[in-house]
Amino acid sequence: MTTLTDIPQSQGFRLSQLIYDTRYRSITIQVIVFIAFMLVGWILVRNVTINLANLGKEIDFTFLRNPSNYDIQQTLIEYDSTSSNFRAAMVGLLNTLLVAFLGCILATLVGVTAGVLRLSKNWLVAKVMTVYVETFRNIPVVIWIIATMAVLSEALPQPSAFRGETPTASMWLWDTVAVTNRGTYIPMPVWGAGSVFVIVTFLLSLLALWSFGKWAQRRFEATGQILPTAWIKLAIFIAPTLLVYLALGAPITFDSPALKGFNFQGGIQLSNSMIALWLALSIYTGAFIAEIVRSGILAVSKGQTEAAFALGIRPSRTMNLVILPQALRVIIPPLISQFLNLTKNSSLALAVGYQDLRATLGGTTMNNTGRELECMLLMMLIYLIVSLIISSGMNVYNKSMKLKER
Amino acid sequence: MVKQNSTIAYVRSEILEQQPAPRGQVGASKWVRENLFSGWFNTILTLVSLYLVFTLLQALVPWAFGGVWTADSLQECRAILNERYGNTHHACWAVINERWNQIVYGTFFPSTEYWRTHVAFVLLILAILPVLFDALPRKMMWITMAYPFVMVWLIWGGSLWGPISVAVGFGIAYFTASVAARYLGSGLTALVSAVAAFVWWMILGPIVVSALNDTMPLLALREIQSRELGGFVISVIIGVSGIALSLPLGIILALGRQSDLPLVKMICVGFIEFLRGVPLITLLFTASLLLNYFLPPDTEFDLTLRVIVMVTLFSSAYMAEVIRGGLAALPKGQYEAADALGLDYWKAQRLIIMPQALKISIPGIVNTFIGLFKDTTLVFFIGIFDMLAAAQAIRANSAWNGITWELYIFIGLIFWVCCFSMSRYSQWLERKLRTDHR
């Protein structure tokens, strides 16, 4: 029989307990880590102050209020060279966000299509998609951006090719879109009197669309009757806006680009640098998204499909009601981190000269003012905030989609 | 049964020869019908992709395979093409041939020293092989362990004493650890050995090395500055160093993030989220523009080394997240079993947790490696003379002004081969290590 003979006598606290007693060791380690961390931080801050003093500089953000003295090619908000550096940074940020937003949309379209087609029973299509994915995933995105830019500036016709009796190039979509090596010109909407009503109607019809969907779902759950929702939704989407538009005598018109002099005038000019960046980022990221979609669909176990078939559910509804909801749970988190990657990769605009946040705040402003430290810190902070917003969106989604188990 | 008054008019008395299956049900035609034309939608898809593939190949194959391989300039190449085909719609691969050295070694690498990169490359393969395939003799691991020091000596030159001294530091750390482990716990052992190595590297080592260099320099090679490096060589140097360093750092960060110590966890989370939240290009600009602010005044810090540090830090944050996923996927029973066996934290990690967690995260780890290797192209933007910079210089050169595709296709192909073989290897490894029965 064992007896508890070696009950530790209370000897009070011994110093060796700080290392050998697991109750205190964690505190010891943390104190050491804290001291080391503070020490490193202090050394860095000290170095920075000494170096800045040697250079005769000090950390100062007032340059943000000074006029920027440079032009930006594409401005989404009002801007000219007398605007402040801060405004230039905001213009750059908006350009970054614009290309990231457009890129995310196109990349999702490309990726979902490629991912689904890669699972197709059609051998040829599946192989073509495999080649697409493997080609784009394994070559750096910078090369794709530069190559796309080269395609746009070398393979596209010059504006002068559109001129003359027998032009070698012609505009697309009934003479409204001109694709040239200087950029793509698309029609610009001209907001006439009363266009506000059209927009308001459109927004209201979106609201109606949403509430109709809710109502139809409730009705289906209550009565079991299925409405032809797709047609009704299409009608709600189009009809009111169209009616108001026609009733007010077509207040919104489009200003199409036209060849005047050496170049196209009118319309909105999308610079080639932006289009190259957008296309290259989308197609590159699309290859990753294709793999995510494919693995997400494959992750739904076969038993789920078989169970759905055993219940007599049609294949299309099996996809919508059984496979997709489960696959989405697997697909969405990595998809959003791809969006994050795309947003960060948009800083490679550097390769084509698109003026994004890095080119304004971390480029021309930094070079003009000589304030590297402030500009880089600010730029990193902005990118960090954008990333954190995107990833916190992901966390919210994850929480709402989490399997509710036990 | 009696065979009389039968109503059947005819009964076959011998068995029929076996007939071949109907033509449409076997072989190629069945395969084609089932896989390519099984419905109207599939037929459309097949036709569209056939058309696409055909157009692409029609444009690409004659262009690529009808190319010219030897010429000194674009004009000469075009002249040859005009003579041969009457047009210039063919590739001028001659640029690769003529500018091979610039693309592979960079513009400034002295041509008398090319052999050093060749030796380093062969040794690199010999060093990597035992890591990749455990069927190879374990003795080859000695090459792997010696490789970092030999590589530094071969590429940057100088006397061999410097790298040896660094290696001796590791030896001292190992020796001190094995002695101290007899008397001390694991934490203190690590501390003592780190201090010993640090003392050697910072104080004793440099003195010994400079004394030895003055008296008898060992195998002194011509010194090469970092800015002389370039081309494919610099991509491999940055890529391989980043890969080798980011895995251990990533493991440490992942463990830190999973740690019970709130302070350690907080620091690791902050570090990981910061590095994942900013684009690599901003980190590289920081390395090239800002790092001097954070270093003590008048310290010089090699640009290649700065880039390697930044690339490593960046991908170690991703690595940490990948490994954290592996750790989270491990059933809790494994941790509890390790505790029940009385293993301490590090032993449990080394023997039970990490082997399984790393196995789960192989695809993610290799994807991070591939990403890192592809990201080495970004060093082009901070003035390191890699392959993209070489391409730009060649295009700006009057002899080859106007060439685009051949260069980028070649560079892309190099990256493609490296990255694709990495991903194939990871799939092979995953299959090899799979222990469940599916």
Interface residues (C-beta under 8 A of the other chain):
Chain A: I19 Y20 R25 S26 I29 Q30 V33 F34 F37 L44 N47 V48 I50 N51 L52 N54 L117 S120 K121 N122 W123 L124 V125 V128 E134 T135 R137 N138 I139 P140 V141 V142 I143 I146 A147 A150 E154 K344 N345 S347 L348 L350 A351 R358 G362 E372 L373 M376 M379 M380 Y383 L384 S387 L388 S391
Chain B: E34 N35 L36 S38 N42 L45 T46 S49 L50 L52 V53 G185 G187 L188 D260 L261 P262 L263 V264 I267 E273 F274 R276 G277 V278 P279 L280 I281 T282 F285 T286 L289 L290 N292 Y293 F294 L295 P296 P297 I370 K374 D375 T377 L378 F380 F381 L388 T404 W405 Y408 I411 G412 F415 W416 C419 F420 S423
